[in-house]
Amino acid sequence: MDFATFLIQCLNAVQYGLLLFLVASGLTLIFGIMGVINLAHGSFYMIGAYMAYALAPAVQQWGGGFFTVLVLGITLSVLLGYVLEWVFFSYLYEREHLQQVLMTYGLILVFEELRSVLVGDDVHGVQPPDWLSGSLPLGEMMTYPVYRLFVSAVCLAVAVGMWAVMTKTRLGMRIRAGASNREMVRAMGVNIRLLYRIVFAVGVALAALAGMIAAPVSSVYPNMGAGVLIICFVVVVIGGIGSIKGALVAALMVGFVDTFGKVLLPSIAGVSVYLLMAAMLLWKPEGLFKAG
């Protein structure tokens, strides 16, 4: 493997890992703070991808661009998350995990059926904006897509923003406290229902944003959220439930293991990530970092 190929694989690993972080950070917040096993989280990733596909033509007719699609999609996903928490998830907090699993699995079926009715079962491509459609030269014969660098930059910006919110704001303090001891937060007079609603809406928006920016890379297809959900649970287990820092570190680890596994050891690439999770469970069953 020459240096240019190694560099491309590193960039691919970082891009994939950061994209996983965007989805897994919302999942670990919902799981760690609200205590809800949300199997429907991958569906929000799928919804974001389909929003990128469906909204782009309408936005372009009105003279908008790619960032308009992202802003509109994030707004709609926040509203979706707020309504879903209010109508469905607010009744799950005191329920057993089996009931949570059944409810959220039912939502997967509903979302998939709605997707089939509204946009069909075909595979769709989403074109990146013209100003991000070029490539950068790496070596004499290799190039790297600018859009993939853009995806990494967006994910890094979101990660920095989440760090700032979680460590520098009162809302972040309450979220971290809620992840550690929700009963104490409630006893201190914090509106825990509103906090849950905000956390859930943000989690949905993060997954949808990941789907929107991933659509030009991976295309848009039915059941695309299922595979992402499984890998994101791996990230949450490795990083530690409720830990944003853990989600970032674990997502990058998974990104490198998966990417280089496919290049160096393709015969076991499909299980390499799960071997990593098994090793982590043997070493630190609680994950790399504590919630917060």
FIBA-265511 format. One record per residue: residue number from 1; x, y, z of N, C-alpha, C in turn; residue in three letters. Coordinates in steps of 0.2 Angstrom, whole numbers, plus 2048, in hexadecimal, padded with zeros to 3 digits. Example, Ala and Ser with C-alpha at 12.3 -4.5 7.8 and 13.67 -1.06 7.14 Angstrom:
2
[node 1,[842,7E4,827],[83E,7EA,827],[842,7F0,827],'ALA']
[node 2,[840,7F5,823],[844,7FB,824],[840,800,827],'SER']
***
This chain:
292
[node 1,[804,7FA,800],[800,800,800],[804,806,800],'MET']
[node 2,[804,80A,7FB],[808,810,7FA],[805,816,7FF],'ASP']
[node 3,[809,81B,7FF],[806,821,804],[800,824,802],'PHE']
[node 4,[7FF,825,7FB],[7F9,828,7F9],[7F3,824,7FB],'ALA']
[node 5,[7F3,81D,7FA],[7EE,818,7FB],[7EC,818,803],'THR']
[node 6,[7F2,818,807],[7F1,818,80E],[7ED,81F,810],'PHE']
[node 7,[7EF,824,80D],[7EC,82B,80F],[7E5,82B,80D],'LEU']
[node 8,[7E3,828,807],[7DC,828,805],[7D8,823,80A],'ILE']
[node 9,[7DB,81E,80C],[7D7,819,811],[7D6,81D,818],'GLN']
[node 10,[7DB,820,81A],[7DB,824,820],[7D5,829,820],'CYS']
[node 11,[7D5,82D,81A],[7D0,832,819],[7C9,82F,819],'LEU']
[node 12,[7C8,829,816],[7C2,825,816],[7C0,823,81C],'ASN']
[node 13,[7C5,820,820],[7C4,81E,827],[7C1,824,82C],'ALA']
[node 14,[7C4,82A,82B],[7C2,82F,82F],[7BB,832,82D],'VAL']
[node 15,[7BA,832,827],[7B3,834,824],[7AE,82F,826],'GLN']
[node 16,[7AF,829,826],[7AA,824,828],[7A9,824,830],'TYR']
[node 17,[7AF,825,833],[7AE,825,83A],[7AA,82B,83D],'GLY']
[node 18,[7AC,831,83A],[7A8,837,83C],[7A1,837,83A],'LEU']
[node 19,[79F,834,835],[798,833,833],[795,82E,838],'LEU']
[node 20,[798,829,83A],[795,824,83F],[794,828,846],'LEU']
[node 21,[799,82D,847],[799,831,84D],[792,835,84D],'PHE']
[node 22,[791,838,847],[78B,83C,847],[785,838,849],'LEU']
[node 23,[784,832,846],[77E,82E,848],[77F,82B,84F],'VAL']
[node 24,[784,829,851],[785,826,858],[785,82A,85D],'ALA']
[node 25,[787,831,85C],[786,836,862],[77F,837,864],'SER']
[node 26,[77A,837,85F],[773,838,861],[771,832,864],'GLY']
[node 27,[773,82C,862],[771,825,865],[773,825,86C],'LEU']
[node 28,[779,827,86D],[77C,826,874],[779,82B,879],'THR']
[node 29,[777,831,876],[773,836,87A],[76C,833,87C],'LEU']
[node 30,[769,830,877],[762,82E,879],[762,828,87D],'ILE']
[node 31,[767,823,87C],[768,81D,880],[76A,81F,887],'PHE']
[node 32,[76F,823,887],[773,825,88E],[76F,829,892],'GLY']
[node 33,[76B,82E,890],[767,833,894],[760,830,895],'ILE']
[node 34,[75D,82E,890],[756,82D,890],[755,825,892],'MET']
[node 35,[75A,821,891],[759,81A,893],[755,816,88E],'GLY']
[node 36,[754,819,888],[750,815,883],[754,812,87E],'VAL']
[node 37,[753,80C,87D],[756,808,877],[752,809,871],'ILE']
[node 38,[755,80E,86D],[752,810,867],[754,80D,861],'ASN']
[node 39,[751,807,85F],[752,804,859],[751,808,852],'LEU']
[node 40,[74D,80D,853],[74B,811,84D],[750,816,84B],'ALA']
[node 41,[755,817,84F],[75A,81C,84E],[75D,81C,847],'HIS']
[node 42,[75E,816,844],[760,815,83D],[75B,818,838],'GLY']
[node 43,[755,818,83A],[750,81A,835],[751,822,834],'SER']
[node 44,[753,825,83A],[754,82C,839],[759,82E,834],'PHE']
[node 45,[75F,82A,834],[764,82A,82F],[761,82A,828],'TYR']
[node 46,[75D,824,827],[75A,823,821],[755,829,81F],'MET']
[node 47,[751,82C,824],[74D,831,822],[751,837,820],'ILE']
[node 48,[757,839,823],[75B,83E,821],[75D,83D,81A],'GLY']
[node 49,[75F,837,818],[762,836,811],[75C,837,80C],'ALA']
[node 50,[756,835,80E],[751,836,809],[74E,83D,809],'TYR']
[node 51,[74F,841,80E],[74E,848,80E],[753,84B,809],'MET']
[node 52,[759,84A,80A],[75E,84D,805],[75C,84B,7FE],'ALA']
[node 53,[759,845,7FC],[757,843,7F6],[751,847,7F4],'TYR']
[node 54,[74C,848,7F8],[745,84A,7F6],[745,852,7F7],'ALA']
[node 55,[749,855,7FB],[749,85C,7FC],[74D,860,7F7],'LEU']
[node 56,[752,85D,7F4],[757,860,7F0],[754,863,7EA],'ALA']
[node 57,[74F,860,7E6],[74C,862,7E0],[748,868,7E2],'PRO']
[node 58,[744,868,7E7],[73F,86D,7E9],[743,873,7EB],'ALA']
[node 59,[748,872,7EF],[74C,878,7F1],[750,87C,7EB],'VAL']
[node 60,[752,878,7E7],[756,87B,7E1],[751,87F,7DD],'GLN']
[node 61,[74A,87D,7DC],[745,880,7D9],[744,887,7DC],'GLN']
[node 62,[745,888,7E2],[744,88E,7E5],[74B,892,7E6],'TRP']
[node 63,[750,890,7E3],[756,893,7E3],[75B,892,7E9],'GLY']
[node 64,[759,88D,7ED],[75D,88B,7F2],[763,886,7F0],'GLY']
[node 65,[767,885,7F5],[76D,881,7F4],[76E,87B,7F9],'GLY']
[node 66,[773,878,7F9],[775,872,7FD],[774,873,804],'PHE']
[node 67,[776,879,807],[776,87B,80E],[76E,87C,810],'PHE']
[node 68,[76A,87F,80B],[763,880,80C],[760,879,80D],'THR']
[node 69,[762,874,80A],[75F,86D,80B],[761,86B,812],'VAL']
[node 70,[767,86C,814],[769,869,81A],[766,86D,820],'LEU']
[node 71,[765,874,81F],[761,877,824],[75A,875,825],'VAL']
[node 72,[757,874,81F],[750,872,81F],[74F,86B,822],'LEU']
[node 73,[754,867,820],[753,860,822],[754,860,82A],'GLY']
[node 74,[759,863,82C],[75A,863,833],[754,866,837],'ILE']
[node 75,[751,86B,835],[74B,86E,838],[746,869,838],'THR']
[node 76,[744,866,833],[73F,861,832],[741,85B,837],'LEU']
[node 77,[747,859,837],[749,853,83C],[748,855,843],'SER']
[node 78,[74A,85B,845],[749,85D,84C],[741,85D,84E],'VAL']
[node 79,[73D,85F,849],[736,85F,84A],[733,858,84B],'LEU']
[node 80,[736,854,846],[734,84D,847],[736,849,84D],'LEU']
[node 81,[73C,84B,850],[73E,848,856],[73A,84B,85C],'GLY']
[node 82,[739,851,85C],[735,854,861],[72E,850,861],'TYR']
[node 83,[72B,850,85C],[724,84D,85B],[724,845,85D],'VAL']
[node 84,[729,842,85B],[72A,83A,85D],[72B,839,864],'LEU']
[node 85,[72F,83E,867],[730,83D,86E],[72A,83E,872],'GLU']
[node 86,[726,843,870],[720,845,873],[71B,840,873],'TRP']
[node 87,[71A,83D,86D],[714,838,86B],[716,831,86D],'VAL']
[node 88,[71C,82F,86C],[71E,828,86D],[723,827,873],'PHE']
[node 89,[729,82A,873],[72E,828,877],[72D,82B,87E],'PHE']
[node 90,[729,830,87F],[728,832,886],[724,82D,88A],'SER']
[node 91,[721,828,887],[71E,823,88B],[722,81D,88C],'TYR']
[node 92,[729,81D,88A],[72D,817,88B],[732,817,890],'LEU']
[node 93,[733,81D,894],[738,81E,898],[738,819,89E],'TYR']
[node 94,[732,818,8A0],[731,813,8A6],[72F,80C,8A4],'GLU']
[node 95,[72F,80B,89E],[72E,804,89B],[734,800,89B],'ARG']
[node 96,[733,7F9,89A],[738,7F5,89A],[73B,7F5,893],'GLU']
[node 97,[742,7F3,892],[745,7F3,88C],[742,7F0,887],'HIS']
[node 98,[73E,7EA,888],[73B,7E6,883],[736,7EA,880],'LEU']
[node 99,[732,7EE,884],[72D,7F2,881],[730,7F8,87D],'GLN']
[node 100,[735,7FB,87F],[739,800,87B],[73B,7FD,874],'GLN']
[node 101,[73E,7F7,874],[740,7F4,86E],[73A,7F2,869],'VAL']
[node 102,[735,7F0,86C],[72F,7EF,868],[72C,7F5,865],'LEU']
[node 103,[72C,7FA,869],[729,801,866],[72E,804,861],'MET']
[node 104,[734,804,862],[738,807,85D],[739,802,857],'THR']
[node 105,[739,7FC,858],[739,7F7,852],[732,7F9,84E],'TYR']
[node 106,[72D,7FA,851],[727,7FC,84D],[728,802,849],'GLY']
[node 107,[72B,807,84C],[72C,80D,849],[731,80C,842],'LEU']
[node 108,[735,807,843],[739,806,83D],[735,803,837],'ILE']
[node 109,[730,7FF,839],[72B,7FC,834],[727,802,831],'LEU']
[node 110,[725,806,835],[721,80C,833],[725,810,82E],'VAL']
[node 111,[72B,812,830],[72F,817,82C],[731,813,825],'PHE']
[node 112,[732,80D,825],[734,809,81F],[72E,809,81A],'GLU']
[node 113,[728,808,81D],[722,808,819],[720,80F,816],'GLU']
[node 114,[721,814,81A],[720,81B,818],[725,81C,812],'LEU']
[node 115,[72B,81A,813],[730,81C,80E],[72E,818,808],'ARG']
[node 116,[72C,812,808],[72A,80E,802],[724,812,7FF],'SER']
[node 117,[71F,814,802],[719,817,7FF],[71B,81E,7FC],'VAL']
[node 118,[71F,822,800],[721,829,7FD],[726,829,7F8],'LEU']
[node 119,[72B,825,7F8],[730,826,7F3],[732,81F,7EF],'VAL']
[node 120,[72F,81A,7F1],[730,814,7EE],[736,810,7F1],'GLY']
[node 121,[738,80A,7ED],[73D,806,7F0],[743,806,7EB],'ASP']
[node 122,[744,80B,7E7],[74A,80B,7E3],[750,80E,7E6],'ASP']
[node 123,[756,80D,7E4],[75C,810,7E6],[75C,817,7E3],'VAL']
[node 124,[75E,81C,7E6],[75E,823,7E4],[765,826,7E5],'HIS']
[node 125,[768,82A,7E0],[76E,82D,7E1],[76D,835,7E3],'GLY']
[node 126,[771,838,7E7],[771,83F,7E8],[777,842,7E6],'VAL']
[node 127,[777,847,7E2],[77D,84A,7E0],[77F,850,7E5],'GLN']
[node 128,[786,850,7E6],[788,855,7EA],[788,85C,7E7],'PRO']
[node 129,[788,861,7EA],[788,868,7E7],[78F,868,7E2],'PRO']
[node 130,[78E,86C,7DD],[793,86D,7D8],[79A,86F,7DB],'ASP']
[node 131,[79A,873,7E0],[7A0,876,7E3],[7A3,871,7E7],'TRP']
[node 132,[7A0,86B,7E9],[7A3,866,7ED],[7A4,85F,7E9],'LEU']
[node 133,[7A3,860,7E2],[7A3,85A,7DE],[7AA,858,7DB],'SER']
[node 134,[7AF,85C,7DD],[7B6,85B,7DA],[7BA,856,7DE],'GLY']
[node 135,[7C0,855,7DC],[7C5,851,7E0],[7CB,854,7E1],'SER']
[node 136,[7CF,852,7E6],[7D6,855,7E7],[7DB,84F,7E5],'LEU']
[node 137,[7E0,851,7E2],[7E5,84C,7E0],[7E9,84A,7E6],'PRO']
[node 138,[7EA,843,7E7],[7EE,840,7EC],[7F3,83C,7E8],'LEU']
[node 139,[7F9,83E,7E8],[7FE,83A,7E4],[7FD,83B,7DC],'GLY']
[node 140,[800,837,7D8],[800,838,7D1],[7FA,836,7CE],'GLU']
[node 141,[7F7,830,7D0],[7F1,82D,7CD],[7EB,82D,7D1],'MET']
[node 142,[7EB,830,7D7],[7E5,82F,7DB],[7E2,836,7DD],'MET']
[node 143,[7DC,836,7DE],[7D8,83C,7E0],[7D4,83A,7E6],'THR']
[node 144,[7D1,83F,7EA],[7CD,83E,7EF],[7C7,843,7EF],'TYR']
[node 145,[7C1,841,7EF],[7BB,845,7EE],[7BB,84B,7F3],'PRO']
[node 146,[7B9,851,7F1],[7B9,856,7F6],[7B3,855,7FA],'VAL']
[node 147,[7AD,852,7F8],[7A7,852,7FC],[7A9,84D,802],'TYR']
[node 148,[7AD,848,801],[7AE,844,807],[7B2,848,80D],'ARG']
[node 149,[7B6,84D,80A],[7B9,851,80F],[7B4,856,812],'LEU']
[node 150,[7AF,858,80E],[7AA,85C,811],[7A6,859,816],'PHE']
[node 151,[7A5,852,815],[7A1,84E,81A],[7A5,84E,821],'VAL']
[node 152,[7AB,84D,820],[7B0,84D,826],[7B0,853,82A],'SER']
[node 153,[7B0,859,826],[7B0,85F,829],[7A9,861,82D],'ALA']
[node 154,[7A4,85F,82A],[79D,860,82D],[79D,85C,833],'VAL']
[node 155,[79F,856,833],[79F,852,839],[7A3,854,83F],'CYS']
[node 156,[7A9,857,83D],[7AE,85A,842],[7AB,860,845],'LEU']
[node 157,[7A8,864,841],[7A4,86A,843],[79F,869,848],'ALA']
[node 158,[79B,863,846],[796,861,84B],[798,85F,852],'VAL']
[node 159,[79E,85B,851],[7A1,858,857],[7A4,85E,85C],'ALA']
[node 160,[7A7,863,859],[7A9,869,85D],[7A3,86C,860],'VAL']
[node 161,[79E,86D,85C],[798,871,85E],[795,86D,864],'GLY']
[node 162,[795,866,864],[792,862,869],[796,863,86F],'MET']
[node 163,[79D,862,86E],[7A1,863,874],[7A0,86A,877],'TRP']
[node 164,[79F,86F,874],[79E,876,876],[798,876,87A],'ALA']
[node 165,[793,873,877],[78C,873,87B],[78C,86F,881],'VAL']
[node 166,[78F,869,881],[78F,865,887],[794,867,88C],'MET']
[node 167,[799,86B,88B],[79E,86D,890],[79D,874,892],'THR']
[node 168,[79A,878,88E],[79A,880,88F],[794,883,890],'LYS']
[node 169,[78E,87F,890],[788,882,891],[784,87E,896],'THR']
[node 170,[77F,882,899],[77A,87F,89E],[776,879,89B],'ARG']
[node 171,[774,879,895],[771,874,892],[775,86E,892],'LEU']
[node 172,[77B,86E,890],[780,869,890],[781,866,897],'GLY']
[node 173,[781,86A,89C],[782,868,8A3],[77C,864,8A5],'MET']
[node 174,[776,866,8A3],[770,862,8A5],[770,85C,8A2],'ARG']
[node 175,[772,85C,89B],[772,855,898],[777,850,89B],'ILE']
[node 176,[77D,853,89D],[782,84E,8A0],[780,84C,8A6],'ARG']
[node 177,[77D,850,8AA],[77A,84E,8B1],[774,849,8B0],'ALA']
[node 178,[770,84A,8AB],[76B,846,8A9],[76D,83F,8A7],'GLY']
[node 179,[773,83F,8A4],[776,838,8A2],[779,834,8A8],'ALA']
[node 180,[77B,838,8AD],[77E,835,8B3],[778,834,8B9],'SER']
[node 181,[774,838,8BA],[76F,837,8BF],[769,83B,8BD],'ASN']
[node 182,[764,838,8BA],[75E,83C,8B7],[759,83E,8BD],'ARG']
[node 183,[759,839,8C2],[755,83B,8C8],[757,841,8CC],'GLU']
[node 184,[75E,842,8CC],[760,848,8D0],[75F,84E,8CB],'MET']
[node 185,[75F,84E,8C5],[75E,853,8C1],[756,855,8C1],'VAL']
[node 186,[752,850,8C2],[74B,852,8C3],[74A,855,8C9],'ARG']
[node 187,[74D,852,8CF],[74C,855,8D5],[74E,85C,8D6],'ALA']
[node 188,[753,85E,8D1],[756,865,8D1],[751,86A,8CE],'MET']
[node 189,[74C,868,8CB],[747,86C,8C8],[747,86D,8C1],'GLY']
[node 190,[74C,869,8BE],[74C,869,8B6],[746,866,8B3],'VAL']
[node 191,[744,869,8AE],[73E,866,8AA],[741,860,8A6],'ASN']
[node 192,[741,85A,8A9],[744,854,8A6],[741,852,89F],'ILE']
[node 193,[73A,853,89F],[737,851,899],[739,856,893],'ARG']
[node 194,[73A,85C,894],[73C,861,88F],[743,85F,88D],'LEU']
[node 195,[747,85D,892],[74E,85B,891],[74E,855,88C],'LEU']
[node 196,[74A,850,88E],[74A,84A,88A],[748,84C,883],'TYR']
[node 197,[743,850,882],[740,852,87B],[746,855,877],'ARG']
[node 198,[74A,85A,87A],[74F,85D,877],[754,858,875],'ILE']
[node 199,[756,854,879],[75C,84F,878],[759,84A,872],'VAL']
[node 200,[753,848,872],[751,844,86D],[750,847,866],'PHE']
[node 201,[74E,84D,866],[74E,851,860],[755,852,85D],'ALA']
[node 202,[75A,854,862],[760,855,85F],[763,84E,85D],'VAL']
[node 203,[762,849,860],[764,842,85E],[761,840,857],'GLY']
[node 204,[75B,842,856],[758,840,84F],[75B,845,84A],'VAL']
[node 205,[75C,84B,84C],[75F,850,847],[766,84E,845],'ALA']
[node 206,[76A,84B,84A],[771,849,848],[771,843,843],'LEU']
[node 207,[76D,83E,845],[76C,838,840],[76A,83B,839],'ALA']
[node 208,[765,83F,839],[762,841,832],[768,845,82F],'ALA']
[node 209,[76C,849,832],[771,84D,82F],[776,848,82C],'LEU']
[node 210,[778,843,830],[77D,83E,82D],[77A,83B,827],'ALA']
[node 211,[773,839,827],[770,837,821],[771,83B,81B],'GLY']
[node 212,[76F,842,81C],[76F,847,817],[776,848,814],'MET']
[node 213,[77B,848,818],[782,849,815],[785,843,812],'ILE']
[node 214,[782,83D,814],[785,837,812],[782,835,80B],'ALA']
[node 215,[77C,838,80A],[778,835,804],[77C,836,7FD],'ALA']
[node 216,[780,83B,7FC],[784,83B,7F6],[789,836,7F6],'PRO']
[node 217,[78B,834,7FB],[791,82F,7FC],[78E,828,7FB],'VAL']
[node 218,[789,826,7FE],[787,81F,7FF],[780,81E,7FB],'SER']
[node 219,[77D,823,7F8],[777,823,7F4],[771,822,7FA],'SER']
[node 220,[76B,821,7F7],[765,821,7FC],[762,81A,7FA],'VAL']
[node 221,[760,816,7FE],[75D,810,7FD],[759,80D,803],'TYR']
[node 222,[754,808,802],[750,806,807],[754,802,80C],'PRO']
[node 223,[752,803,813],[755,7FF,818],[75D,801,81A],'ASN']
[node 224,[75E,807,817],[765,80A,818],[767,80B,81F],'MET']
[node 225,[762,80C,823],[763,80E,82A],[765,808,82F],'GLY']
[node 226,[763,802,82C],[764,7FC,830],[76C,7FA,832],'ALA']
[node 227,[770,7FA,82C],[777,7F9,82D],[77A,7FF,832],'GLY']
[node 228,[778,805,831],[77B,80A,835],[779,809,83C],'VAL']
[node 229,[773,807,83D],[771,806,844],[776,801,848],'LEU']
[node 230,[777,7FC,845],[77B,7F6,848],[782,7F9,849],'ILE']
[node 231,[785,7FC,845],[78C,7FF,846],[78C,804,84B],'ILE']
[node 232,[786,808,84B],[786,80E,850],[785,80B,857],'CYS']
[node 233,[782,805,858],[782,802,85F],[788,7FF,861],'PHE']
[node 234,[78C,7FD,85C],[793,7FB,85D],[797,801,860],'VAL']
[node 235,[796,807,85C],[79A,80D,85F],[798,80F,866],'VAL']
[node 236,[791,80E,867],[78F,810,86E],[792,80C,873],'VAL']
[node 237,[792,805,872],[795,800,876],[79C,801,878],'VAL']
[node 238,[7A0,803,872],[7A7,804,873],[7A8,80A,877],'ILE']
[node 239,[7A5,810,875],[7A6,816,878],[7A4,817,87F],'GLY']
[node 240,[79F,814,880],[79C,815,887],[795,818,886],'GLY']
[node 241,[790,815,889],[789,818,888],[788,81F,88B],'ILE']
[node 242,[786,823,887],[785,82A,88A],[78B,82F,889],'GLY']
[node 243,[790,82C,886],[797,830,886],[797,833,87E],'SER']
[node 244,[797,839,87E],[799,83C,877],[7A0,83B,875],'ILE']
[node 245,[7A4,83C,87A],[7AB,83B,878],[7AD,834,876],'LYS']
[node 246,[7AA,830,87A],[7AA,829,878],[7A8,827,872],'GLY']
[node 247,[7A2,82A,870],[79F,829,869],[7A4,82B,864],'ALA']
[node 248,[7A7,831,865],[7AC,833,85F],[7B2,82E,85F],'LEU']
[node 249,[7B5,82D,864],[7BB,828,864],[7B9,821,861],'VAL']
[node 250,[7B4,81F,864],[7B2,818,861],[7B0,818,85A],'ALA']
[node 251,[7AD,81D,858],[7AB,81E,851],[7B1,81E,84C],'ALA']
[node 252,[7B6,822,84E],[7BC,822,84A],[7C0,81B,84B],'LEU']
[node 253,[7C0,818,850],[7C3,811,851],[7BF,80C,84C],'MET']
[node 254,[7B9,80D,84C],[7B5,808,847],[7B6,80A,840],'VAL']
[node 255,[7B7,810,83F],[7B8,813,838],[7BF,810,835],'GLY']
[node 256,[7C4,810,839],[7CA,80E,837],[7CB,806,837],'PHE']
[node 257,[7C8,803,83C],[7C7,7FB,83C],[7C4,7F9,835],'VAL']
[node 258,[7BE,7FC,834],[7BA,7FA,82E],[7BD,7FB,828],'ASP']
[node 259,[7C0,801,827],[7C3,803,821],[7C9,7FF,81F],'THR']
[node 260,[7CE,7FF,824],[7D4,7FB,823],[7D3,7F4,823],'PHE']
[node 261,[7CE,7F1,826],[7CC,7EA,826],[7CA,7E8,81F],'GLY']
[node 262,[7C6,7EC,81C],[7C4,7EB,815],[7CA,7EB,810],'LYS']
[node 263,[7CF,7EF,811],[7D5,7EF,80D],[7DA,7E9,80F],'VAL']
[node 264,[7DC,7E8,815],[7E1,7E4,817],[7DF,7DD,818],'LEU']
[node 265,[7D9,7DC,81B],[7D6,7D5,81D],[7CF,7D5,81A],'LEU']
[node 266,[7CE,7D5,814],[7C7,7D5,811],[7C3,7CE,813],'PRO']
[node 267,[7C6,7C9,815],[7C3,7C3,817],[7BF,7C3,81D],'SER']
[node 268,[7C2,7C7,822],[7BE,7C8,828],[7BC,7CF,82A],'ILE']
[node 269,[7BC,7D3,824],[7BA,7DA,825],[7B3,7DB,828],'ALA']
[node 270,[7AE,7D6,826],[7A8,7D7,828],[7A7,7D6,830],'GLY']
[node 271,[7AB,7D3,833],[7AB,7D2,83A],[7B0,7D6,83E],'VAL']
[node 272,[7B4,7D9,83B],[7BA,7DD,83F],[7B7,7E2,844],'SER']
[node 273,[7B2,7E5,842],[7AF,7EA,847],[7AC,7E7,84D],'VAL']
[node 274,[7A9,7E1,84C],[7A6,7DD,851],[7AB,7DA,856],'TYR']
[node 275,[7B1,7D8,853],[7B7,7D6,857],[7B9,7DB,85B],'LEU']
[node 276,[7BA,7E1,858],[7BC,7E7,85C],[7B7,7E8,862],'LEU']
[node 277,[7B0,7E8,861],[7AC,7E9,866],[7AC,7E3,86C],'MET']
[node 278,[7AD,7DD,869],[7AE,7D7,86E],[7B4,7D8,873],'ALA']
[node 279,[7BA,7DB,86F],[7C0,7DC,873],[7BF,7E1,878],'ALA']
[node 280,[7BB,7E7,876],[7BA,7EC,87B],[7B5,7EA,881],'MET']
[node 281,[7B0,7E6,87F],[7AC,7E3,885],[7B0,7DF,88A],'LEU']
[node 282,[7B5,7DB,887],[7B9,7D7,88C],[7BE,7DC,890],'LEU']
[node 283,[7C0,7E1,88D],[7C5,7E6,890],[7C1,7EB,895],'TRP']
[node 284,[7BD,7EE,892],[7B9,7F3,896],[7B1,7F3,894],'LYS']
[node 285,[7AE,7EF,898],[7A7,7EE,896],[7A2,7F4,896],'PRO']
[node 286,[7A4,7F9,89A],[7A1,7FF,89B],[7A2,804,895],'GLU']
[node 287,[7A7,802,891],[7A9,807,88B],[7AF,80B,88D],'GLY']
[node 288,[7B1,80F,888],[7B7,813,889],[7B6,818,88E],'LEU']
[node 289,[7B1,81C,88E],[7B0,822,892],[7A9,821,895],'PHE']
[node 290,[7A8,825,89B],[7A2,825,89E],[79E,82B,89B],'LYS']
[node 291,[797,82B,89D],[792,82F,89A],[794,836,89B],'ALA']
[node 292,[793,83B,896],[795,842,897],[799,845,892],'GLY']
***
